[in-house]
Amino acid sequence: MTDCSHRSTIYQRILEVIRQVPRGQVATYGQIALIVGDCTPRMVGYCLASLDFDSDIPWQRIINHQGKVSPRSTGHGSQLQRELLEEEGVEFDAKGRVSFRKYGWMEPE
């Protein structure tokens, strides 16, 4: 995989917003898309899917609107994402969901 930042201005904007999500907090694909503007949650997902797992972009902090880690096409990224979030202190309930009330990110104004 390659870094999506070279692909388009919209991807660059997506990554700029994602970089702002603090350690121990999460945001949704839809939330990022709204902040970026002229973007869809799917575009956010495509951008993140093109990143290397060891990227300095905190990709693990972006989850779906249900509070869950979205499955990756390669299969092994989902467990890594959960582990990285748990290392940051994010807790999952018995159904694999994160509480947005407790860990949800509110972008700075």
Solvent accessible surface area in square Angstrom, and as a share of the most:
residue,aa,sasa,rsa
1,M,121,0.54
2,T,72,0.42
3,D,62,0.32
4,C,0,0.00
5,S,38,0.25
6,H,127,0.57
7,R,128,0.47
8,S,42,0.27
9,T,89,0.52
10,I,28,0.14
11,Y,30,0.12
12,Q,79,0.35
13,R,86,0.31
14,I,0,0.00
15,L,5,0.02
16,E,102,0.46
17,V,14,0.08
18,I,0,0.00
19,R,125,0.46
20,Q,93,0.41
21,V,1,0.01
22,P,55,0.34
23,R,159,0.58
24,G,16,0.15
25,Q,60,0.27
26,V,0,0.00
27,A,0,0.00
28,T,20,0.12
29,Y,24,0.09
30,G,24,0.23
31,Q,40,0.18
32,I,0,0.00
33,A,5,0.04
34,L,154,0.77
35,I,61,0.31
36,V,14,0.08
37,G,27,0.26
38,D,135,0.70
39,C,21,0.13
40,T,64,0.37
41,P,67,0.42
42,R,167,0.61
43,M,57,0.25
44,V,0,0.00
45,G,21,0.21
46,Y,127,0.48
47,C,0,0.00
48,L,7,0.04
49,A,56,0.43
50,S,12,0.08
51,L,6,0.03
52,D,59,0.30
53,F,56,0.23
54,D,127,0.66
55,S,30,0.19
56,D,112,0.58
57,I,2,0.01
58,P,15,0.10
59,W,9,0.03
60,Q,18,0.08
61,R,31,0.11
62,I,0,0.00
63,I,0,0.00
64,N,28,0.14
65,H,146,0.65
66,Q,103,0.46
67,G,1,0.01
68,K,71,0.30
69,V,26,0.15
70,S,24,0.16
71,P,119,0.75
72,R,42,0.15
73,S,124,0.80
74,T,76,0.44
75,G,55,0.53
76,H,110,0.49
77,G,0,0.00
78,S,28,0.18
79,Q,103,0.46
80,L,56,0.28
81,Q,0,0.00
82,R,78,0.28
83,E,73,0.33
84,L,46,0.23
85,L,0,0.00
86,E,77,0.35
87,E,125,0.56
88,E,22,0.10
89,G,45,0.43
90,V,2,0.01
91,E,103,0.46
92,F,29,0.12
93,D,62,0.32
94,A,114,0.89
95,K,141,0.60
96,G,19,0.18
97,R,94,0.34
98,V,6,0.04
99,S,51,0.33
100,F,75,0.31
101,R,237,0.87
102,K,131,0.55
103,Y,22,0.08
104,G,26,0.25
105,W,9,0.03
106,M,161,0.72
107,E,66,0.30
108,P,91,0.57
109,E,219,0.98
